[in-house]
């Protein structure tokens, strides 16, 4: 089960998944709604925050 890092909703399609741009330890998952609204996410490992 994949969950959006920002809103914690389960995602099935229309999402992106990438490694944290700062530490590359955690996967960041972003649903289409959070991406479109440019809501911030943060990495649990290093605390990096991005839009």
C-alpha positions as CSV (number, residue, x, y, z in Angstrom):
1,X,0.0,0.0,0.0
2,X,1.4,3.4,-1.0
3,X,0.4,6.5,0.9
4,X,0.9,10.2,0.0
5,X,3.7,11.7,2.1
6,X,1.8,14.9,2.5
7,X,-1.9,14.0,3.1
8,X,-1.5,10.4,4.2
9,X,-4.2,9.1,1.7
10,X,-3.7,5.8,0.0
11,X,-2.7,6.3,-3.7
12,X,-3.5,3.9,-6.6
13,X,-2.8,6.0,-9.7
14,X,-1.8,9.6,-10.7
15,X,1.1,9.8,-8.2
16,X,4.8,10.3,-8.3
17,X,7.4,8.5,-6.2
18,X,11.0,9.6,-5.8
19,X,13.9,9.4,-3.3
20,X,14.4,12.4,-1.0
21,X,16.4,15.0,-2.9
22,X,18.6,15.7,0.2
23,X,19.4,12.3,1.7
24,X,18.0,9.7,-0.7
25,X,17.1,7.5,2.2
26,X,13.3,7.8,2.2
27,X,10.8,7.5,-0.7
28,X,8.6,10.5,-1.2
29,X,5.1,9.7,-2.6
30,X,3.0,12.6,-3.8
31,X,-0.7,12.3,-4.9
32,X,-1.9,14.4,-7.8
33,X,-3.9,16.6,-5.6
34,X,-1.0,17.5,-3.3
35,X,1.3,18.1,-6.3
36,X,-1.2,20.3,-8.1
37,X,-1.8,22.4,-4.9
38,X,2.0,22.5,-4.3
39,X,1.5,21.3,-0.7
40,X,4.8,20.8,1.2
41,X,6.2,17.4,2.1
42,X,9.0,16.5,4.5
43,X,11.4,13.7,4.7
44,X,11.2,11.7,7.9
45,X,14.9,10.8,7.9
46,X,16.5,14.2,7.4
47,X,13.7,16.7,7.7
48,X,14.2,18.1,4.2
49,X,11.0,20.0,3.1
50,X,9.9,20.8,-0.4
51,X,6.9,21.8,-2.4
